[in-house]
Amino acid sequence: MIAFVHITKTTNIGDLMSGPYLYFAFPDVQVFDLSDEVPTCDFIIYGGGAIAGRLHRRQPHLAVMARKRIAWGIGSSCFGQNEPGPLPSGFDLLGSRDRLLDCYSPCPSCMSYLFDRITKPVHKLIVYLNDDTRIPRPSGITGLPIAGNWIKPGSSLRTSFEDVINFLASGETVLTNSYHGAYWATLLGRKVVAAPAYSSKLQNLKYPPITCNADNWRDSIQRAIAYPEALDDSRIATQSFYERVCDIVSKC
């Protein structure tokens, strides 16, 4: 059995869509939340999501009886800092979504077919917010098109993710305080401004957005740039990591 572990007990669409099993076929898969007790398994795969800090501090993976341990596209989120936090140890293969590390492996959500159906933007500027009320929000956004990273009650996961991608694609520039808002908008070829850049996770995207505080984002819009190569590059890196995972699985 292959146990995939990430944050599943949440309404945050970024966490929910970061599981590699959503984009690649694996045999005998079981999915667990980070808080669950994981039974004995052949392989345990953590990720994605900003779970590196918890894996480093608590090391839950070491308590699980598994033949091999893998971390895939995990990231750290250090509030008020620019540098990523320490990586966890005890993995046979480790991939981090933080760009400054030599084990770079982007969030596997880049493999979604939704990024192959990009439409032209219809708004100059849109806003995509993190629903966590502890996170500061950009000021002066009244009147702009706004959406957020939480699942809408009564809608399916797939529909919600499609809604998010369609919304992000509707803007020429995306103003956001969400990691996945910045990541997905970049994959769509949109320009991104992260305001406020409150955490290391927004500072360590491989294709970095323009970062600023909550009040001066208007001065940053003109400096934002698109990265048309981001989608292909992220998919190549993800496919490469998948092949390394398959190599480990096939040899055990």
Secondary structure, DSSP 8 states (H G I E B T S, - for coil): -EEEEE--SSSBHHHHTT-GGGTS--SSEEEEETTS----EEEEEE-SBS-HHHHHHH-GGGGS-EEEEEEEEE----BT-SS--------SEEEES-TTSTTB---GGGG-GGGGS-----EEEEEEE---TTS---SS-TTS-EEESB--TT--HHHHHHHHHHHHHTEEEEEES-HHHHHHHHHTT-EEEESS--BHHHH--SS--EE--SS-GGGTGGG----TTHHHHHHHHHHHHHHHHHHHHHT-
